[in-house]
Amino acid sequence: MIRSFRSPRTPGLILLLGCLLTMPPSARAATEIVATRLVPSSLSARFGSAAQVHAVPPGGTFVIPTRNGLEFRGTDAVRDTLYGSFRTAGTVQEVAVSGSTAYLFAGDRGIVAVDLSDSTHLVAIGSHDHLGTIQHGAFAPGSGTLAAATDADLFFFRESAPGVLDGIGARAFQDGRRILRIQARADSFLVLSLRTTPTLRMILTLYRARSGASPESLWEFQVNTLQAGDLAWPDAMAFVAVGNSGILPFDTETQTALAVVPAASGRFIRDLDADASRVVAVGESRAYANFVRSGPKGATLGSEFDVLTAIEPFQVSLVGTRAILSEEDGTVPSEPEETGRGLIETSDSTAPIFGNR
């Protein structure tokens, strides 16, 4: 079952829905997602990557950036619920969660901490600015450490109390690399970067931030010619979205890149997520691909099934076994609080196909 949320202002998709409903049953049986148009809920309706708060199988609760803040939502096999929303200055595209605290990476406004204790009343409890344009970050629960990054600078903070951050280290890169994504596990961070000159080069760097110690770089891996875009790190294996090439499995224990796995019939893969059993990815031309992991360390990707999303997808995240897809239709806003540009779709990542709704 697929469920979706967006503003009811775009007549094109309403017309499309009407046309599909008049098709014969055989034509409607294709695996194309039809969006359900609901009341607008987002302050900006352009969603980023969701971050899980609590897992409540088959779904759970999560927060999702809305460019101008975040929403606190829940999803399960029956319904999807909006509990509360929060607005802040800056441009928010990513968020990390530590217990009942969300850390928003808010562009030139730095890091904004939000209390999630009352999901219907989200309030700011701290901020850390003068860092540049913060775009990426992650929280390592094993050591209570937050990593945040601009395009070329990486900062580490120790969380001394909810919303209270103490700087413990920084790295400034001057070799032309651009930081694309940070993922965290236990007390470590895996950072994905990309250089475009003098040659296209993907870079993975592992940092460890043990309790009471300064962050240390453990290793760095580089490979040429891959157009990296996103990173998932569920266990010993990491998975990298590498554009039209597909998905790169990477063994972080041996620092070994495996063979790239083609995805979505060669479409450009923008974003992905993974858990212990599967990898999900989205790409251009409304592509959604779902793989089952198998073999030693779950390094083998197989049993792929592909689906068309309602509009163009840019992010995908797993909350329990639910896949949360953030999509945009590319319309030009006609007013400052335009809400018709974004859509959230949710689906059961374990199902062989999406059910139309």
TORZA-676196 format. One record per residue (C-alpha): y, x, z; residue in one letter. Coordinates in steps of 0.02 Angstrom, whole numbers, plus 50000, padded with zeros to 5 digits. Layout:
YXZA;...
END
This chain:
500005000050000M;501725006449952I;503295000650038R;505065004949992S;506845003050056F;508475002849960R;510064993149926S;509974977349816P;511414982649703R;510534989949550T;510084975749430P;509034987049319G;507584988549439L;507674969849479I;507494966249294L;506064978749284L;505184970149428L;505374953349343G;504664960049182C;503174967449270L;502804951149359L;502714942249191T;501494954749118M;499654950349103P;498554956149248P;497804970349144S;499534977549113A;500034976449296R;498474985749351A;499225002749309A;499625014249453T;501515012649436E;502485009049596I;503634993949597V;505014995249726A;505334981349850T;507214979049864R;507784977050044L;509444976850138V;510314993850134P;510045003250295S;510665020950267S;512445026750290L;512345036450128S;510645030950060A;510245048249992R;508765053850093F;508095071250132G;506445077450203S;505725067350347A;505205075650511A;503855067950620Q;504315063250799V;502675055550860H;501035053150769A;500315035750795V;498855034550672P;498905030050532P;500785033350537G;502045036550674G;503895038450703T;505025050250608F;506835054850577V;507515056950402I;509185064350346P;510405053050254T;511635066550198R;512915059650323N;511725059050472G;509965052850503L;508895037450529E;507525034950659F;506075025450581R;504275020550609G;502855017650487T;501075011050499D;499805001950393A;500724985350409V;502594988250413R;504025000750408D;505384999050538T;507155005750554L;507555008350739Y;509245016950736G;510435028050640S;511675041850678F;513165048250580R;513995065350585T;515165076250482A;514455088950363G;513065087150236T;511345084650315V;509815087650206Q;508575094150334E;508155090550516V;506985098350644A;506265090050799V;505965097150974S;505245084051090G;506585070551104S;507935081051019T;508335081750834A;509275096650763Y;510265092250607L;510685106350487F;512395099850440A;513135111650312G;514825118850361D;514725109450527R;513265120350581G;511905113150692I;512095096050775V;510905090850915A;510475072350934V;509575064051080D;508115053351017L;507605046551189S;508275029251145D;507825026650962S;509075012250948T;510515022251022H;510585039750950L;511935050951024V;512525068850995A;512165080651141I;512725097351071G;513265107550922S;513325125550862H;514525129750721D;515455144750646H;513845150050563L;514275146850382G;513475132950280T;511845129150370I;510585120950253Q;508835124750316H;507915126450481G;506365123550586A;505845123150769F;504405133550839A;503715124250992P;502665138751053G;504205148651106S;505555135251105G;506465144050963T;507525136550824L;507815145550659A;509255140350547A;509885147550384A;511245147950254T;510825153850080D;510795172050137A;510895172550327D;509515168350452L;509885164250635F;508725162450785F;509115152450943F;508195149551105R;508245131551167E;508685133151353S;508865114251375A;508865099451254P;510305102451134G;510785119151215V;510505134351102L;510705152751144D;510775165151000G;509405178451007I;509485186450836G;510075185950656A;509635193050486R;510845195250341A;510075197650168F;511075207450040Q;509775209549904D;510235193649810G;508875182649884R;509235164349921R;508345155950066I;507485139850008L;506435133750154R;505885137950332I;504285131650412Q;503685134550591A;502015135350681R;501705140150863A;502955154450894D;503175159850712S;504225155850560F;503785157450376L;505315159150265V;505295155850077L;506635164549972S;506985167149788L;507845180849689R;508375177949509T;509015195349464T;508535207749398P;506925197649384T;506315181049453L;505465184849619R;504735173649756M;504785180749933I;503815175150088L;504305182850255T;503425179950422L;504405181250585Y;503745179850762R;504875174450906A;503885176151066R;504565168951229S;505775181151309G;505785192851159A;506895195551009S;506225189450840P;505245202250741E;504765203050558S;502875204650539L;502685205750350W;503465201550184E;502585196650022F;503405196649850Q;502805190949680V;503715190049513N;503935176049385T;503615161049500L;504985147849513Q;504765143749697A;505545127849766G;504735122049928D;503505127350063L;502205118950176A;501295128350315W;500025117350406P;498815131050463D;498205148150404A;498565142450226M;500315139850159A;500695130449999F;502185133949886V;502905122449752A;503145133749599V;503965122549469G;503015118949309N;501635130849362S;501095118949502G;500595123749680I;500245141249747L;499005142349893P;499385157450004F;498305164550144D;499515169850281T;498145178950379E;497725190950238T;499395189650143Q;498445184749986T;499075173349847A;497695162949767L;497685155949591A;499075143549555V;498445125549543V;499205115049402P;499895098449462A;500525082049389A;500065086549210S;501245101549209G;502795092549271R;504055102549372F;503525101649556I;505045100249670R;504365097249844D;502735096349941L;501935094150111D;500195097150181A;499075093750329D;497295098950374A;496505088050239S;497705086250092R;499235092049997V;500505079849925V;501855084549799A;503255076449698V;504065081949537G;505135077549388E;504835062049282S;504325051649434R;502785062149474A;501795060749636Y;500195071049654A;498925070449795N;497575083849821F;496105085049941V;495865101850028R;494125109550039S;493225126250055G;493585140650175P;495255137850264K;495535122450154G;496175134050018A;495405124449872T;496375109649802L;495415096349708G;495155077549681S;496935076049616E;497635058849581F;499365056249506D;500515041249521V;502205036149450L;503535033149582T;504845019349567A;506275031249532I;506505050249532E;505715058449688P;506475073949769F;505605075649938Q;503935070950014V;503365072350195S;501785067450290L;501925057050448V;500155054350511G;499245049650352T;500775041050279R;501725049750139A;503615047350149I;504445049449978L;506335051549962S;506975046349791E;508615044349697E;509105034349544D;510555045449492G;511865031549486T;513685036349511V;514415029449675P;515825016849651S;516475017449830E;516475029849975P;515045021050065E;513965018549911E;512195013949965T;511285011049802G;510755028649758R;509255031649870G;507545024549904L;506175028050031I;504385024249980E;502915025350099T;501085025550057S;499375029350128D;499025047250075S;497155044450095T;497095030049970A;496475033749793P;497955024649716I;499545016049773F;499514997149782G;500984988649695N;502164978249797R;
END
